């Protein structure tokens, strides 16, 4: 089961994150996710049951997805209705 997190950033933190997103041409959500993942991996504060994420096989797939995102191989939709129409 995936869980969502919410962050409360100070104004300066948000500005730095927006700047980093612009410089790296990456969405802020990916930058935040990568930072959280790196912190968890380095600090060894993984919760039991999350070890699968750090297996070589799973990380290889994560890198493939990141490459696709960086190459622009994704679609965005303005509304949920547009997204659902595209599924059919």
KOLRO-677875 format. One record per residue (C-alpha): x, y, z; residue in one letter; residue number from 1. Coordinates in Angstrom, 3 decimals. Example, Ala and Ser with C-alpha at 12.3 -4.5 7.8 and 13.67 -1.06 7.14 Angstrom:
2
R       xx       yy       zz rest  nr
R   12.300   -4.500    7.800    A   1
R   13.670   -1.060    7.140    S   2
// end
This chain:
88
R       xx       yy       zz rest  nr
R    0.000    0.000    0.000    X   1
R    1.355    3.394   -0.952    X   2
R    0.946    6.314    1.391    X   3
R    0.992   10.004    0.703    X   4
R    2.849   12.573    2.734    X   5
R    2.280   16.257    3.031    X   6
R    4.962   18.819    3.690    X   7
R    4.798   22.230    5.211    X   8
R    7.593   24.345    3.843    X   9
R    8.750   27.729    4.984    X  10
R    8.643   30.379    2.263    X  11
R   12.423   30.242    1.772    X  12
R   12.394   26.445    1.526    X  13
R    9.637   26.594   -1.093    X  14
R   11.564   29.201   -3.107    X  15
R   14.717   27.038   -3.029    X  16
R   12.715   23.993   -4.094    X  17
R   11.130   25.895   -6.997    X  18
R   14.573   27.151   -8.051    X  19
R   16.013   23.630   -7.915    X  20
R   13.065   22.325   -9.918    X  21
R   13.721   24.951  -12.582    X  22
R   17.482   24.352  -12.701    X  23
R   17.156   20.568  -12.887    X  24
R   14.062   20.668  -15.137    X  25
R   12.393   18.187  -12.792    X  26
R    9.070   18.346  -10.975    X  27
R    9.285   19.337   -7.321    X  28
R    7.568   16.083   -6.357    X  29
R   10.441   14.036   -7.815    X  30
R   13.048   16.162   -6.080    X  31
R   11.270   15.719   -2.753    X  32
R   10.824   11.983   -3.305    X  33
R   14.492   11.521   -4.149    X  34
R   15.542   13.468   -1.062    X  35
R   13.274   11.414    1.200    X  36
R   14.452    8.147   -0.384    X  37
R   18.110    9.119    0.020    X  38
R   17.556   10.105    3.642    X  39
R   15.798    6.850    4.468    X  40
R   18.437    4.770    2.727    X  41
R   21.367    6.573    4.352    X  42
R   19.854    6.698    7.812    X  43
R   18.741    3.058    7.715    X  44
R   15.356    4.116    9.068    X  45
R   13.416    1.839    6.795    X  46
R   10.263    0.447    8.266    X  47
R    9.910   -3.317    8.244    X  48
R    8.389   -4.380    4.947    X  49
R    9.969   -1.575    2.891    X  50
R   13.146   -3.475    2.094    X  51
R   11.731   -4.561   -1.286    X  52
R   12.013   -0.980   -2.557    X  53
R   15.790   -1.043   -2.182    X  54
R   16.380   -4.320   -4.015    X  55
R   18.519   -4.075   -7.149    X  56
R   15.622   -5.244   -9.332    X  57
R   13.211   -2.605   -8.024    X  58
R   15.805    0.164   -8.236    X  59
R   16.508   -0.797  -11.874    X  60
R   12.830   -0.292  -12.704    X  61
R   12.818    3.005  -10.790    X  62
R   15.739    4.199  -12.931    X  63
R   13.871    3.204  -16.109    X  64
R   10.852    5.221  -15.039    X  65
R   13.024    8.219  -14.148    X  66
R   14.637    8.058  -17.602    X  67
R   11.213    7.987  -19.261    X  68
R   10.079   10.983  -17.212    X  69
R   13.256   12.922  -18.025    X  70
R   12.821   12.086  -21.725    X  71
R    9.288   13.496  -21.619    X  72
R    7.661   10.129  -22.239    X  73
R    4.493   10.896  -20.315    X  74
R    1.219   12.704  -20.802    X  75
R   -0.455   15.331  -18.697    X  76
R   -4.157   16.032  -18.539    X  77
R   -6.030   19.165  -17.561    X  78
R   -8.942   17.306  -16.046    X  79
R   -9.774   13.872  -14.720    X  80
R  -12.389   13.594  -17.474    X  81
R   -9.683   14.081  -20.124    X  82
R   -7.589   11.398  -18.466    X  83
R  -10.486    8.933  -18.361    X  84
R  -11.333    9.604  -22.030    X  85
R   -7.751    8.750  -22.965    X  86
R   -8.016    5.367  -21.245    X  87
R  -10.770    4.193  -23.577    X  88
// end
